[in-house]
Every structure is written in structure tokens, then in C-alpha cells.
Amino acid sequence: MKAQFEKKDIGKLLYKTMLDWYFKQTKEKVWLGTAFNTRAEQFYRKAGWTEIGLYSTKEIKFEMTYSDWMKV
């Protein structure tokens, strides 16, 4: 069942909707963490998130600011 929804950009639409909503509520930056060498890491880098450090030896910490989101 998963395959029928892949490559339809549903996740990208949900992602955009979420961050649009978030930054309408506040101008505070938002952070997230993801494992190294994953599709998620590649996605967030391509989407304009900035790597700002590590959560642990297994996760990269990313940040998105309001001004960076407005550039996307």
C-alpha cells in the first residue's frame, strides 16, 4: 500500500502546510533531529534547514528560522 502513495509529493505538501502554519503563529525558530545518512537528512538539507549541531552521536540537529522559511 505504501508504494501507491510514494512520489506523489503528499509528504512535501504536508511539510509545507505545517511550516506555513507554524510561522503564522510565531516567528520563533524551530528545530528537529534526524539520523545520519538518511533520506530525511537529504530532504531537510535540500529544503533549506541549517545543521546546527548534534543531539547525540546518532542524530543531526537542524534549525529553520522564519526568515529562512520566507526565502524558500
N, CA, C and O atoms as CSV, one atom per row, in Angstrom:
chain,resi,resn,atom,element,x,y,z
A,1,MET,N,N,0.815,-1.191,0.000
A,1,MET,CA,C,0.000,0.000,0.000
A,1,MET,C,C,0.862,1.259,0.000
A,1,MET,O,O,0.502,2.259,-0.621
A,2,LYS,N,N,1.990,1.211,0.690
A,2,LYS,CA,C,2.880,2.370,0.767
A,2,LYS,C,C,3.262,2.858,-0.629
A,2,LYS,O,O,3.282,4.063,-0.875
A,3,ALA,N,N,3.559,1.957,-1.522
A,3,ALA,CA,C,4.047,2.320,-2.854
A,3,ALA,C,C,3.055,3.178,-3.629
A,3,ALA,O,O,3.472,4.021,-4.424
A,4,GLN,N,N,1.768,2.990,-3.421
A,4,GLN,CA,C,0.803,3.764,-4.194
A,4,GLN,C,C,0.817,5.247,-3.824
A,4,GLN,O,O,0.323,6.077,-4.587
A,5,PHE,N,N,1.379,5.589,-2.659
A,5,PHE,CA,C,1.425,6.980,-2.237
A,5,PHE,C,C,2.807,7.613,-2.425
A,5,PHE,O,O,2.956,8.823,-2.254
A,6,GLU,N,N,3.807,6.820,-2.769
A,6,GLU,CA,C,5.139,7.358,-2.982
A,6,GLU,C,C,5.192,8.174,-4.267
A,6,GLU,O,O,4.463,7.913,-5.225
A,7,LYS,N,N,6.080,9.177,-4.260
A,7,LYS,CA,C,6.328,10.022,-5.439
A,7,LYS,C,C,5.106,10.856,-5.832
A,7,LYS,O,O,4.964,11.236,-6.994
A,8,LYS,N,N,4.240,11.137,-4.884
A,8,LYS,CA,C,3.054,11.956,-5.155
A,8,LYS,C,C,3.171,13.332,-4.505
A,8,LYS,O,O,2.275,14.164,-4.644
A,9,ASP,N,N,4.258,13.570,-3.808
A,9,ASP,CA,C,4.523,14.832,-3.104
A,9,ASP,C,C,3.542,15.120,-1.981
A,9,ASP,O,O,3.388,16.275,-1.581
A,10,ILE,N,N,2.878,14.100,-1.465
A,10,ILE,CA,C,1.958,14.289,-0.345
A,10,ILE,C,C,2.726,14.744,0.894
A,10,ILE,O,O,2.295,15.654,1.602
A,11,GLY,N,N,3.859,14.108,1.148
A,11,GLY,CA,C,4.677,14.487,2.303
A,11,GLY,C,C,5.179,15.914,2.198
A,11,GLY,O,O,5.205,16.638,3.193
A,12,LYS,N,N,5.574,16.322,1.014
A,12,LYS,CA,C,6.053,17.696,0.823
A,12,LYS,C,C,4.939,18.705,1.057
A,12,LYS,O,O,5.178,19.772,1.621
A,13,LEU,N,N,3.725,18.379,0.629
A,13,LEU,CA,C,2.591,19.271,0.848
A,13,LEU,C,C,2.268,19.381,2.335
A,13,LEU,O,O,2.012,20.478,2.832
A,14,LEU,N,N,2.278,18.257,3.046
A,14,LEU,CA,C,2.049,18.283,4.487
A,14,LEU,C,C,3.133,19.079,5.203
A,14,LEU,O,O,2.842,19.862,6.107
A,15,TYR,N,N,4.373,18.878,4.800
A,15,TYR,CA,C,5.518,19.594,5.372
A,15,TYR,C,C,5.359,21.102,5.179
A,15,TYR,O,O,5.524,21.866,6.130
A,16,LYS,N,N,5.038,21.537,3.957
A,16,LYS,CA,C,4.866,22.959,3.672
A,16,LYS,C,C,3.700,23.540,4.472
A,16,LYS,O,O,3.807,24.631,5.032
A,17,THR,N,N,2.603,22.816,4.522
A,17,THR,CA,C,1.428,23.272,5.278
A,17,THR,C,C,1.776,23.449,6.749
A,17,THR,O,O,1.385,24.435,7.373
A,18,MET,N,N,2.516,22.486,7.301
A,18,MET,CA,C,2.900,22.543,8.709
A,18,MET,C,C,3.757,23.772,9.006
A,18,MET,O,O,3.485,24.506,9.957
A,19,LEU,N,N,4.795,23.999,8.191
A,19,LEU,CA,C,5.677,25.125,8.476
A,19,LEU,C,C,5.013,26.467,8.170
A,19,LEU,O,O,5.268,27.449,8.867
A,20,ASP,N,N,4.175,26.524,7.150
A,20,ASP,CA,C,3.407,27.753,6.911
A,20,ASP,C,C,2.552,28.084,8.132
A,20,ASP,O,O,2.533,29.226,8.591
A,21,TRP,N,N,1.848,27.084,8.653
A,21,TRP,CA,C,1.012,27.276,9.841
A,21,TRP,C,C,1.862,27.702,11.038
A,21,TRP,O,O,1.522,28.652,11.742
A,22,TYR,N,N,2.964,26.995,11.260
A,22,TYR,CA,C,3.823,27.295,12.407
A,22,TYR,C,C,4.294,28.745,12.380
A,22,TYR,O,O,4.189,29.450,13.384
A,23,PHE,N,N,4.808,29.191,11.246
A,23,PHE,CA,C,5.353,30.540,11.178
A,23,PHE,C,C,4.281,31.625,11.096
A,23,PHE,O,O,4.599,32.807,11.220
A,24,LYS,N,N,3.033,31.253,10.893
A,24,LYS,CA,C,1.940,32.226,11.044
A,24,LYS,C,C,1.619,32.431,12.523
A,24,LYS,O,O,1.086,33.472,12.908
A,25,GLN,N,N,1.944,31.434,13.352
A,25,GLN,CA,C,1.686,31.515,14.788
A,25,GLN,C,C,2.796,32.241,15.538
A,25,GLN,O,O,2.546,32.931,16.526
A,26,THR,N,N,4.017,32.078,15.060
A,26,THR,CA,C,5.185,32.608,15.769
A,26,THR,C,C,6.330,32.826,14.793
A,26,THR,O,O,6.350,32.265,13.697
A,27,LYS,N,N,7.268,33.641,15.204
A,27,LYS,CA,C,8.482,33.851,14.403
A,27,LYS,C,C,9.677,33.131,15.040
A,27,LYS,O,O,10.818,33.314,14.615
A,28,GLU,N,N,9.406,32.320,16.055
A,28,GLU,CA,C,10.462,31.569,16.735
A,28,GLU,C,C,11.008,30.474,15.831
A,28,GLU,O,O,10.253,29.832,15.101
A,29,LYS,N,N,12.294,30.265,15.877
A,29,LYS,CA,C,12.899,29.190,15.087
A,29,LYS,C,C,12.419,27.840,15.586
A,29,LYS,O,O,11.963,27.702,16.721
A,30,VAL,N,N,12.530,26.863,14.727
A,30,VAL,CA,C,12.120,25.507,15.062
A,30,VAL,C,C,13.289,24.567,14.783
A,30,VAL,O,O,14.073,24.784,13.860
A,31,TRP,N,N,13.388,23.519,15.600
A,31,TRP,CA,C,14.476,22.555,15.460
A,31,TRP,C,C,13.920,21.168,15.230
A,31,TRP,O,O,12.773,20.871,15.563
A,32,LEU,N,N,14.754,20.330,14.657
A,32,LEU,CA,C,14.430,18.914,14.536
A,32,LEU,C,C,15.715,18.127,14.481
A,32,LEU,O,O,16.789,18.672,14.227
A,33,GLY,N,N,15.589,16.848,14.720
A,33,GLY,CA,C,16.740,15.963,14.636
A,33,GLY,C,C,16.428,14.775,13.751
A,33,GLY,O,O,15.288,14.314,13.685
A,34,THR,N,N,17.440,14.290,13.079
A,34,THR,CA,C,17.280,13.100,12.243
A,34,THR,C,C,18.596,12.334,12.206
A,34,THR,O,O,19.665,12.889,12.464
A,35,ALA,N,N,18.499,11.078,11.888
A,35,ALA,CA,C,19.689,10.225,11.829
A,35,ALA,C,C,20.564,10.597,10.633
A,35,ALA,O,O,20.093,11.182,9.657
A,36,PHE,N,N,21.825,10.250,10.729
A,36,PHE,CA,C,22.787,10.479,9.651
A,36,PHE,C,C,22.489,9.590,8.451
A,36,PHE,O,O,21.960,8.487,8.590
A,37,ASN,N,N,22.837,10.089,7.281
A,37,ASN,CA,C,22.800,9.305,6.045
A,37,ASN,C,C,21.436,8.676,5.770
A,37,ASN,O,O,21.342,7.494,5.440
A,38,THR,N,N,20.392,9.470,5.909
A,38,THR,CA,C,19.036,9.005,5.647
A,38,THR,C,C,18.389,9.881,4.576
A,38,THR,O,O,18.897,10.952,4.242
A,39,ARG,N,N,17.275,9.416,4.049
A,39,ARG,CA,C,16.514,10.236,3.110
A,39,ARG,C,C,16.040,11.505,3.795
A,39,ARG,O,O,15.973,12.565,3.173
A,40,ALA,N,N,15.709,11.398,5.086
A,40,ALA,CA,C,15.259,12.574,5.839
A,40,ALA,C,C,16.363,13.628,5.905
A,40,ALA,O,O,16.100,14.812,5.697
A,41,GLU,N,N,17.583,13.210,6.191
A,41,GLU,CA,C,18.699,14.163,6.245
A,41,GLU,C,C,18.838,14.880,4.905
A,41,GLU,O,O,18.979,16.102,4.868
A,42,GLN,N,N,18.801,14.140,3.825
A,42,GLN,CA,C,18.909,14.744,2.491
A,42,GLN,C,C,17.755,15.706,2.226
A,42,GLN,O,O,17.960,16.790,1.679
A,43,PHE,N,N,16.545,15.312,2.612
A,43,PHE,CA,C,15.370,16.155,2.405
A,43,PHE,C,C,15.513,17.483,3.135
A,43,PHE,O,O,15.303,18.540,2.540
A,44,TYR,N,N,15.869,17.443,4.426
A,44,TYR,CA,C,15.956,18.673,5.207
A,44,TYR,C,C,17.068,19.587,4.703
A,44,TYR,O,O,16.897,20.806,4.682
A,45,ARG,N,N,18.183,19.030,4.304
A,45,ARG,CA,C,19.255,19.857,3.742
A,45,ARG,C,C,18.773,20.554,2.460
A,45,ARG,O,O,18.969,21.757,2.283
A,46,LYS,N,N,18.154,19.793,1.590
A,46,LYS,CA,C,17.657,20.342,0.325
A,46,LYS,C,C,16.548,21.378,0.561
A,46,LYS,O,O,16.398,22.322,-0.214
A,47,ALA,N,N,15.776,21.192,1.636
A,47,ALA,CA,C,14.663,22.080,1.948
A,47,ALA,C,C,15.092,23.368,2.645
A,47,ALA,O,O,14.252,24.214,2.952
A,48,GLY,N,N,16.398,23.524,2.898
A,48,GLY,CA,C,16.884,24.780,3.456
A,48,GLY,C,C,17.137,24.802,4.945
A,48,GLY,O,O,17.432,25.859,5.502
A,49,TRP,N,N,17.029,23.656,5.609
A,49,TRP,CA,C,17.330,23.610,7.034
A,49,TRP,C,C,18.834,23.750,7.236
A,49,TRP,O,O,19.623,23.314,6.397
A,50,THR,N,N,19.226,24.359,8.350
A,50,THR,CA,C,20.637,24.571,8.671
A,50,THR,C,C,21.068,23.601,9.757
A,50,THR,O,O,20.432,23.510,10.807
A,51,GLU,N,N,22.142,22.885,9.505
A,51,GLU,CA,C,22.691,21.995,10.536
A,51,GLU,C,C,23.344,22.856,11.604
A,51,GLU,O,O,24.198,23.689,11.299
A,52,ILE,N,N,22.942,22.655,12.865
A,52,ILE,CA,C,23.488,23.487,13.943
A,52,ILE,C,C,24.191,22.674,15.025
A,52,ILE,O,O,24.635,23.232,16.028
A,53,GLY,N,N,24.294,21.383,14.835
A,53,GLY,CA,C,24.988,20.567,15.819
A,53,GLY,C,C,24.461,19.148,15.832
A,53,GLY,O,O,23.908,18.654,14.849
A,54,LEU,N,N,24.648,18.507,16.973
A,54,LEU,CA,C,24.241,17.118,17.134
A,54,LEU,C,C,23.365,16.985,18.370
A,54,LEU,O,O,23.569,17.696,19.354
A,55,TYR,N,N,22.390,16.080,18.327
A,55,TYR,CA,C,21.625,15.723,19.519
A,55,TYR,C,C,22.378,14.663,20.301
A,55,TYR,O,O,22.361,14.656,21.532
A,56,SER,N,N,23.022,13.792,19.600
A,56,SER,CA,C,23.813,12.726,20.202
A,56,SER,C,C,24.775,12.253,19.131
A,56,SER,O,O,24.957,12.929,18.118
A,57,THR,N,N,25.375,11.137,19.334
A,57,THR,CA,C,26.269,10.620,18.302
A,57,THR,C,C,25.491,10.026,17.143
A,57,THR,O,O,26.085,9.618,16.145
A,58,LYS,N,N,24.153,9.970,17.259
A,58,LYS,CA,C,23.336,9.341,16.231
A,58,LYS,C,C,22.385,10.285,15.505
A,58,LYS,O,O,21.725,9.868,14.554
A,59,GLU,N,N,22.297,11.546,15.926
A,59,GLU,CA,C,21.347,12.472,15.307
A,59,GLU,C,C,21.958,13.831,15.027
A,59,GLU,O,O,22.733,14.360,15.824
A,60,ILE,N,N,21.595,14.388,13.874
A,60,ILE,CA,C,21.975,15.740,13.487
A,60,ILE,C,C,20.857,16.677,13.926
A,60,ILE,O,O,19.681,16.346,13.779
A,61,LYS,N,N,21.205,17.828,14.458
A,61,LYS,CA,C,20.210,18.838,14.836
A,61,LYS,C,C,20.140,19.896,13.739
A,61,LYS,O,O,21.156,20.478,13.357
A,62,PHE,N,N,18.930,20.138,13.238
A,62,PHE,CA,C,18.693,21.138,12.209
A,62,PHE,C,C,17.810,22.249,12.760
A,62,PHE,O,O,17.057,22.053,13.714
A,63,GLU,N,N,17.919,23.422,12.136
A,63,GLU,CA,C,17.132,24.583,12.540
A,63,GLU,C,C,16.528,25.254,11.309
A,63,GLU,O,O,17.150,25.312,10.249
A,64,MET,N,N,15.309,25.758,11.468
A,64,MET,CA,C,14.679,26.580,10.435
A,64,MET,C,C,14.221,27.866,11.114
A,64,MET,O,O,13.502,27.831,12.112
A,65,THR,N,N,14.645,28.996,10.563
A,65,THR,CA,C,14.205,30.276,11.083
A,65,THR,C,C,13.082,30.829,10.211
A,65,THR,O,O,12.884,30.391,9.077
A,66,TYR,N,N,12.371,31.772,10.744
A,66,TYR,CA,C,11.300,32.418,9.992
A,66,TYR,C,C,11.850,33.032,8.714
A,66,TYR,O,O,11.273,32.848,7.642
A,67,SER,N,N,12.953,33.755,8.813
A,67,SER,CA,C,13.499,34.416,7.621
A,67,SER,C,C,13.975,33.393,6.577
A,67,SER,O,O,13.821,33.622,5.377
A,68,ASP,N,N,14.545,32.282,7.019
A,68,ASP,CA,C,14.936,31.235,6.075
A,68,ASP,C,C,13.718,30.616,5.406
A,68,ASP,O,O,13.745,30.316,4.213
A,69,TRP,N,N,12.652,30.424,6.171
A,69,TRP,CA,C,11.438,29.842,5.586
A,69,TRP,C,C,10.823,30.781,4.544
A,69,TRP,O,O,10.305,30.325,3.525
A,70,MET,N,N,10.879,32.075,4.798
A,70,MET,CA,C,10.322,33.034,3.844
A,70,MET,C,C,11.100,33.046,2.530
A,70,MET,O,O,10.562,33.442,1.496
A,71,LYS,N,N,12.353,32.616,2.561
A,71,LYS,CA,C,13.181,32.549,1.346
A,71,LYS,C,C,12.857,31.312,0.515
A,71,LYS,O,O,13.098,31.286,-0.692
A,72,VAL,N,N,12.311,30.292,1.165
A,72,VAL,CA,C,12.035,29.024,0.475
A,72,VAL,C,C,10.911,29.165,-0.443
A,72,VAL,O,O,10.535,28.202,-1.111
